[in-house]
């Protein structure tokens, strides 16, 4: 993902995939265990995308190169405290 529009598009795609997954479970086409496993992977990637988008915006705000932002590992983005 090279720029903000790419990131926003990927975020949209992940949210759509999450909705499809939930619908598939509701129709009984997959098990709750499978849905949970797939949702977990989606949530991690979604959190990484949001984190990268925030990094890019912050870098831009402070006069730094937004392209220097990098995807952070799962342990970092999933370890944030709200």
C-alpha positions as CSV (number, residue, x, y, z in Angstrom):
1,X,0.0,0.0,0.0
2,X,1.7,3.1,-1.2
3,X,-0.6,5.9,-0.3
4,X,-3.6,6.9,1.8
5,X,-6.2,6.1,-0.9
6,X,-4.8,2.6,-1.2
7,X,-5.0,2.2,2.5
8,X,-8.5,3.5,2.7
9,X,-9.5,1.1,-0.1
10,X,-7.9,-1.9,1.7
11,X,-9.7,-0.9,4.9
12,X,-13.0,-0.8,3.1
13,X,-12.3,-4.2,1.5
14,X,-11.4,-5.7,4.9
15,X,-14.6,-4.4,6.4
16,X,-16.7,-5.8,3.5
17,X,-14.9,-9.2,3.9
18,X,-15.8,-9.1,7.7
19,X,-19.4,-8.5,6.8
20,X,-19.4,-11.4,4.3
21,X,-17.8,-13.7,6.8
22,X,-20.5,-12.9,9.4
23,X,-23.2,-13.5,6.8
24,X,-21.7,-16.8,5.9
25,X,-21.8,-17.9,9.5
26,X,-25.4,-16.8,9.8
27,X,-26.3,-18.9,6.8
28,X,-24.6,-21.9,8.5
29,X,-22.0,-22.2,5.7
30,X,-19.0,-22.1,8.1
31,X,-18.5,-23.1,11.7
32,X,-18.2,-20.5,14.5
33,X,-14.6,-21.7,15.0
34,X,-13.7,-21.0,11.4
35,X,-15.4,-17.6,11.5
36,X,-13.5,-16.7,14.7
37,X,-10.1,-17.7,13.2
38,X,-10.7,-15.8,10.0
39,X,-12.1,-12.8,11.8
40,X,-9.0,-12.7,14.0
41,X,-6.8,-12.5,10.9
42,X,-9.0,-9.8,9.4
43,X,-9.0,-7.8,12.6
44,X,-5.2,-7.8,12.9
45,X,-4.7,-6.7,9.3
46,X,-7.4,-4.0,9.7
47,X,-5.7,-2.7,12.9
48,X,-2.3,-2.7,11.0
49,X,-3.9,-0.7,8.1
50,X,-5.5,1.9,10.5
51,X,-2.2,2.2,12.4
52,X,-0.3,2.7,9.1
53,X,-2.8,5.3,8.0
54,X,-2.4,7.1,11.4
55,X,1.4,7.0,11.1
56,X,1.3,8.5,7.6
57,X,-1.0,11.3,8.7
58,X,1.1,12.1,11.8
59,X,4.3,12.1,9.7
60,X,2.7,14.5,7.2
61,X,1.4,16.7,10.0
62,X,4.9,17.1,11.4
63,X,6.6,17.7,8.0
64,X,8.0,14.2,7.7
65,X,7.8,11.8,4.8
66,X,4.6,9.8,5.1
67,X,6.2,7.1,2.8
68,X,8.7,6.3,5.6
69,X,5.8,4.9,7.7
70,X,5.9,1.1,8.0
71,X,3.4,-1.6,8.9
72,X,4.0,-2.5,12.5
73,X,3.9,-6.1,13.7
74,X,0.8,-7.7,15.2
75,X,2.2,-7.5,18.7
76,X,2.5,-3.8,18.5
77,X,-0.8,-2.9,17.0
78,X,-2.7,-5.4,19.1
79,X,-1.0,-4.3,22.3
80,X,-2.3,-0.7,22.3
81,X,-4.2,0.3,25.4
82,X,-7.3,2.3,24.9
